[in-house]
């Protein structure tokens, strides 16, 4: 009865945890890595065909994005997820496949001209369809038996439509242990979707830590803040460009814009034009409006019961085709443009940045998390006078803002509030899905608050739930940058890996010291501290 952490360990994306119980194997999430890749992730310890089940917390690509690859490699089990997550994954994975296929086609045209080897996309639309055929949509709040020794329940996580925390009961040799995966937990007071549920008991908890080291800046009235940004930007003749994740954040911004227009908070610009330039965002909006009303919060349900479309307002325009997208920037009328991707790593948003970043009268308004290394993070951090888009240097003159209170993730206090709702103290708390320093600091803080052991695992960390003991605790292996494979670099890396192996051996010896006499433990501790002091100098 073991769990092995494979992805989102000391990193924010690429979520994946391997489950072993009674000869059966499963995964919790199988996501893509996005942005800067910091540490090497271990591969699946079994062939994908040997997996019995996959549990998916929510539809974001960093949690679900490699499901078609898993099926391509032979997986034929069930993929269990909430009904709303199944609907969103369907369109998001198709969109991901289409983008990969287009990029592969473009790259291969260049490769053929250069006489180089052509490449294939990670997966294609046929692989997506096979993955969708494996979907087993589940009702929120219902316990489902997946087979001998495995039961699961999905509960609201408040992060995205259909997002869930997962309660997982594992039974082997007459022993049952309950492990809870937080998934991505939602920010407090988010519009539209149901808030997170609290869970009362667990033997082991795995919690995310995206914002585990900070508190969100809040505003008393998000609609008024947004109206202020729109007002001054339109007044000076510019555009408000909002890089937004097509699923979740786009719909939240439409909800707020309806509030802004309904209250006439922007003066002198009538029903100013708003463009949603994201085919995926349009599809996702349709899914939001068609899903079961139990997915929504009280305010949204009340609007729907009155016959009000909570995402629609006068002046709203939809751009689906590339020609419609191009016409947005041909029109010089000041406007609001909502486009993806949310971190500016691809998609149509890059075209809107090209047309607006150099304009001092325009505003780029970020409304979601920006991973390290992404273009969104670079712009938000500032310091860059120019960036390169489509082979052209673009001056950064526009006003760059981050909208407070619009993160889809719980902040430090929100995470602690979720953890402190547990009425029983877990045997072990694992902290993942955060940048390296954040996972470590939040593990220390959360462990102190709960009065339990807390650990931030690297990829490959394996824990035996029944024995309440670590099987393996490897150190993180940094990703080697391209061009760093000279003989000298290889020798340097080999020596470093030997050092890491020695450190892992030391950890094993330390763990074996539990129960030794105080004298021996004290002596060993002094020896380690003296060694550390020597090399810290």
KAFENGI-V323508 format. One record per residue. N is the residue number from 1. SS is DSSP state (H for helix, E for strand, - for the rest). PHI is phi in degrees with one decimal (NA if undefined). NEAR is the number of other C-alpha atoms within 12 Angstrom. Layout:
N/SS/PHI/NEAR  N/SS/PHI/NEAR
//
This chain:
1/-/NA/35  2/E/-131.4/35  3/E/-123.1/42  4/E/-126.0/41  5/E/-85.1/47  6/E/-114.3/40  7/E/-131.8/43  8/-/56.0/49  9/-/-106.0/48  10/-/59.5/43  11/-/-143.7/44  12/-/-93.0/42  13/-/-117.7/43  14/-/78.3/40  15/-/-57.9/48  16/E/-169.9/46  17/E/-131.2/45  18/E/-97.0/37  19/E/-116.9/39  20/E/-126.8/33  21/E/-156.2/34  22/-/53.3/22  23/-/80.1/21  24/E/-108.7/27  25/E/-126.9/36  26/E/-155.0/46  27/E/-129.9/45  28/E/-110.4/45  29/-/70.3/44  30/-/-152.2/40  31/-/-100.4/38  32/-/-85.3/33  33/-/-86.3/32  34/-/-128.8/32  35/-/76.5/27  36/-/-71.3/27  37/-/-93.8/28  38/-/-96.5/30  39/E/-119.7/30  40/-/-70.0/26  41/-/-97.3/35  42/-/-64.7/28  43/-/-79.5/20  44/-/-57.1/27  45/-/-76.1/24  46/-/-130.9/23  47/-/-65.2/18  48/H/-52.6/28  49/H/-66.5/23  50/H/-84.4/24  51/-/-72.3/30  52/-/-94.1/32  53/E/-156.6/38  54/E/-132.2/44  55/E/-109.3/51  56/-/-118.8/51  57/-/-74.0/53  58/-/-165.4/50  59/-/-85.3/45  60/-/-56.1/45  61/H/-61.4/37  62/H/-74.0/34  63/H/-118.4/39  64/H/-123.1/46  65/-/-66.7/40  66/-/-104.8/43  67/H/-57.9/55  68/H/-63.6/40  69/H/-65.2/32  70/H/-60.3/39  71/H/-68.1/36  72/H/-58.3/24  73/-/-89.4/22  74/-/120.0/21  75/-/-65.0/30  76/-/-135.8/28  77/-/-80.7/30  78/E/-93.6/30  79/E/-107.6/39  80/E/-99.8/43  81/E/-163.4/45  82/E/-70.9/40  83/H/-61.1/33  84/H/-66.1/42  85/H/-63.6/45  86/H/-60.2/38  87/H/-64.9/33  88/H/-72.2/42  89/H/-60.2/48  90/H/-54.0/38  91/H/-76.6/34  92/H/-69.9/41  93/H/-70.7/40  94/H/-64.4/33  95/H/-63.1/31  96/H/-61.9/36  97/H/-63.4/32  98/H/-61.6/25  99/H/-62.5/24  100/H/-63.4/25  101/H/-66.1/23  102/H/-66.1/22  103/H/-65.7/22  104/H/-64.7/23  105/H/-62.4/18  106/H/-66.1/18  107/H/-63.1/20  108/H/-70.8/21  109/H/-62.6/17  110/H/-67.4/16  111/H/-63.9/16  112/H/-63.9/15  113/H/-64.4/12  114/H/-91.4/11  115/-/73.3/10  116/-/-97.8/12  117/-/-70.9/14  118/-/-80.2/18  119/-/-118.0/20  120/-/-113.7/18  121/-/-65.6/26  122/-/-56.4/29  123/-/-157.9/32  124/-/-122.8/29  125/H/-64.8/28  126/H/-65.9/21  127/H/-64.3/32  128/H/-61.9/32  129/H/-62.3/24  130/H/-65.6/28  131/H/-66.7/37  132/H/-61.4/34  133/H/-64.5/23  134/-/-87.6/28  135/E/-64.0/33  136/E/-126.3/25  137/E/-59.9/31  138/E/-123.1/32  139/-/-76.9/26  140/-/-66.6/33  141/-/90.8/23  142/-/-100.7/19  143/E/-79.9/18  144/E/-121.2/26  145/E/-86.8/19  146/E/-89.4/27  147/E/141.1/21  148/-/-61.9/21  149/-/86.9/28  150/E/-138.2/34  151/E/-131.0/28  152/E/-141.6/40  153/E/-140.2/33  154/E/-98.1/40  155/E/-129.9/36  156/E/-60.4/42  157/-/-106.5/44  158/-/70.9/39  159/-/-100.4/45  160/-/-155.6/46  161/-/-50.7/51  162/-/83.5/49  163/-/-65.8/49  164/E/-142.1/50  165/E/-88.4/43  166/E/-120.2/47  167/E/-97.7/41  168/E/-127.1/40  169/E/-101.5/34  170/E/-116.3/38  171/E/-126.7/28  172/E/-153.3/23  173/-/59.7/15  174/-/79.5/13  175/E/-108.3/18  176/E/-115.3/24  177/E/-126.4/34  178/E/-109.2/35  179/E/-117.5/41  180/E/-114.9/42  181/E/-104.8/48  182/-/-66.3/48  183/-/62.5/51  184/-/-86.4/49  185/-/-90.8/48  186/-/-79.0/44  187/-/-66.4/36  188/-/-72.7/31  189/-/62.5/28  190/-/-77.7/36  191/-/-78.7/38  192/-/78.6/42  193/E/-94.0/40  194/-/-60.9/33  195/-/-69.8/35  196/-/-66.1/41  197/-/-90.4/28  198/-/-102.5/30  199/-/-109.7/32  200/-/-100.2/21  201/-/-148.5/24  202/-/-167.6/32  203/-/-84.9/34  204/E/-148.6/41  205/E/-126.6/44  206/E/-116.7/47  207/E/-122.8/44  208/E/-75.0/51  209/-/-147.7/48  210/-/-48.9/46  211/E/-115.6/40  212/-/-72.5/37  213/-/-116.0/28  214/-/-154.1/21  215/-/-108.0/22  216/-/-69.7/27  217/-/-67.8/18  218/-/-116.0/19  219/-/-125.9/15  220/-/-70.2/12  221/-/-146.2/19  222/H/-63.0/28  223/H/-63.2/32  224/H/-67.0/25  225/H/-61.3/27  226/H/-60.6/39  227/H/-60.0/32  228/H/-62.9/24  229/H/-63.7/36  230/H/-64.0/43  231/H/-57.9/33  232/H/-71.1/26  233/H/-71.3/34  234/H/-66.3/31  235/H/-59.9/24  236/-/-92.3/22  237/-/85.8/23  238/-/-103.1/33  239/-/-109.3/42  240/E/-95.4/45  241/E/-103.7/50  242/E/-115.9/50  243/E/-70.5/50  244/-/-138.7/45  245/-/-58.1/45  246/-/-60.9/45  247/-/-111.5/46  248/-/105.1/46  249/H/-71.8/43  250/H/-59.8/44  251/H/-68.7/39  252/H/-62.0/42  253/H/-68.2/47  254/H/-64.1/42  255/H/-61.1/34  256/H/-67.9/32  257/H/-63.9/41  258/H/-61.3/32  259/H/-63.1/30  260/H/-59.6/33  261/H/-73.0/33  262/H/-63.1/23  263/-/-94.3/16  264/-/54.0/22  265/-/-80.9/28  266/-/-104.2/28  267/-/-102.8/18  268/-/85.2/15  269/-/-127.8/25  270/-/53.0/19  271/-/-86.4/26  272/-/-49.9/34  273/-/-69.1/28  274/E/-126.7/38  275/E/-116.9/44  276/E/-102.0/45  277/E/-108.4/42  278/-/-165.2/40  279/H/-54.2/33  280/H/-66.1/38  281/H/-61.8/39  282/H/-66.1/35  283/H/-62.9/30  284/H/-64.3/37  285/H/-61.1/35  286/H/-62.5/25  287/H/-65.8/31  288/H/-56.0/39  289/H/-76.3/30  290/H/-101.9/20  291/-/-77.3/25  292/-/-60.7/23  293/H/-66.1/24  294/H/-66.5/27  295/H/-76.6/36  296/E/-99.4/33  297/-/-78.5/24  298/H/-60.1/19  299/H/-62.9/23  300/H/-67.5/29  301/H/-62.1/24  302/H/-64.2/17  303/H/-62.8/22  304/H/-63.1/24  305/H/-65.9/14  306/-/-86.6/11  307/-/82.2/12  308/-/-95.6/19  309/-/-79.5/25  310/-/-71.5/34  311/-/-112.8/36  312/-/-113.0/32  313/-/-149.6/27  314/-/-59.2/21  315/-/87.2/22  316/E/-80.8/26  317/E/-124.9/26  318/E/-113.9/31  319/E/-112.0/27  320/-/-109.4/22  321/-/-77.6/17  322/H/-65.9/17  323/H/-64.9/14  324/H/-62.8/20  325/H/-64.9/28  326/H/-63.7/20  327/H/-66.6/21  328/H/-60.0/35  329/H/-82.9/29  330/H/-70.9/16  331/-/-82.1/17  332/-/-86.6/17  333/-/-64.1/24  334/-/-55.9/33  335/-/-156.0/40  336/E/-108.1/44  337/E/-122.0/48  338/E/-107.5/49  339/E/-148.1/48  340/-/-113.6/39  341/-/-88.0/42  342/-/-67.0/40  343/-/-102.7/38  344/-/66.0/41  345/-/-84.2/30  346/-/-172.7/29  347/-/82.6/35  348/-/-72.4/43  349/H/-59.1/40  350/H/-66.4/37  351/H/-67.9/32  352/H/-69.5/43  353/H/-65.1/48  354/H/-57.6/30  355/H/-86.5/37  356/H/-126.4/39  357/-/-60.0/36  358/-/-79.1/28  359/-/-94.4/26  360/-/-66.8/21  361/-/-83.1/29  362/-/-91.3/39  363/E/-129.8/43  364/E/-105.7/45  365/E/-110.3/41  366/E/-83.7/43  367/-/-130.7/40  368/-/-159.6/39  369/-/-60.3/36  370/-/-118.0/35  371/-/-66.4/32  372/-/-56.6/27  373/-/91.8/20  374/-/-81.4/23  375/H/-60.8/32  376/H/-58.9/38  377/H/-65.7/28  378/H/-61.5/26  379/H/-66.4/37  380/H/-67.9/30  381/H/-70.3/19  382/-/77.8/19  383/-/95.6/14  384/-/-92.7/21  385/-/-84.1/17  386/E/-141.2/21  387/E/-132.2/24  388/E/-102.0/21  389/E/-131.9/26  390/-/55.0/16  391/-/76.6/9  392/E/-122.6/15  393/E/-77.4/17  394/E/-114.7/25  395/E/-69.3/23  396/-/-99.8/30  397/-/-113.7/26  398/-/-66.2/33  399/E/-72.7/32  400/E/-108.9/35  401/E/-131.3/28  402/E/-121.6/32  403/-/-77.8/34  404/-/-66.0/25  405/-/77.2/31  406/-/-105.7/37  407/-/-66.9/40  408/-/-83.9/42  409/-/-105.4/43  410/-/-63.0/41  411/E/-87.5/34  412/H/-54.6/33  413/H/-69.8/26  414/H/-66.0/36  415/H/-64.8/41  416/H/-64.7/33  417/H/-61.1/24  418/H/-64.2/41  419/H/-67.7/45  420/H/-72.1/26  421/-/-73.4/21  422/-/-68.2/25  423/-/-88.0/15  424/-/-113.6/20  425/-/-78.6/25  426/-/-72.1/32  427/-/-70.4/30  428/E/-150.2/36  429/E/-121.5/40  430/E/-108.3/45  431/E/-117.9/49  432/E/-135.2/46  433/-/50.9/48  434/-/-158.9/41  435/-/-63.9/34  436/H/-50.5/33  437/H/-65.8/23  438/H/-70.8/30  439/H/-59.8/37  440/H/-68.6/30  441/H/-68.3/27  442/H/-73.0/39  443/H/-60.4/40  444/H/-63.8/26  445/H/-67.3/28  446/H/-67.4/40  447/H/-61.4/29  448/H/-66.9/19  449/H/-66.3/24  450/H/-88.9/28  451/-/68.9/20  452/-/-137.2/24  453/-/-70.3/25  454/E/-136.8/30  455/E/-147.3/35  456/-/-103.5/43  457/-/-78.7/42  458/-/-95.2/40  459/-/-59.2/39  460/-/103.4/35  461/-/-62.8/33  462/E/-125.0/31  463/E/-131.4/34  464/E/-92.8/29  465/-/-68.0/33  466/-/-66.6/29  467/-/-86.3/20  468/-/52.1/20  469/E/-150.1/23  470/E/-77.3/27  471/E/-94.0/23  472/E/-152.9/24  473/-/-133.6/31  474/-/-70.1/34  475/-/-82.0/31  476/-/-73.4/32  477/-/-107.2/26  478/E/-62.8/22  479/-/-69.8/17  480/-/-86.6/20  481/-/-67.7/16  482/-/-59.4/8  483/-/86.3/10  484/-/-103.8/14  485/-/-105.7/15  486/-/-69.2/13  487/H/-53.4/11  488/H/-64.2/12  489/H/-66.9/16  490/H/-64.9/16  491/H/-65.2/14  492/H/-62.1/16  493/H/-66.8/21  494/H/-62.9/17  495/H/-65.2/14  496/H/-64.4/19  497/H/-64.5/19  498/H/-65.6/16  499/H/-63.4/18  500/H/-61.2/20  501/H/-61.6/20  502/H/-64.4/16  503/H/-63.7/20  504/H/-63.8/24  505/H/-62.8/18  506/H/-62.1/20  507/H/-60.1/21  508/H/-60.9/20  509/H/-64.7/18  510/H/-60.4/21  511/H/-64.5/18  512/-/-76.1/14  513/-/-82.4/19  514/-/-60.9/16  515/-/97.0/11  516/-/-70.6/15  517/-/-66.1/11  518/H/-58.3/12  519/H/-61.8/12  520/H/-68.4/15  521/H/-62.0/19  522/H/-63.0/16  523/H/-63.2/15  524/H/-63.0/20  525/H/-60.7/18  526/H/-61.8/14  527/H/-63.5/15  528/H/-65.4/19  529/H/-63.2/14  530/H/-64.1/14  531/H/-63.9/13  532/H/-63.6/13  533/H/-62.6/11  534/H/-62.3/10  535/H/-85.4/9  536/H/-69.8/8  537/-/-74.4/7
//
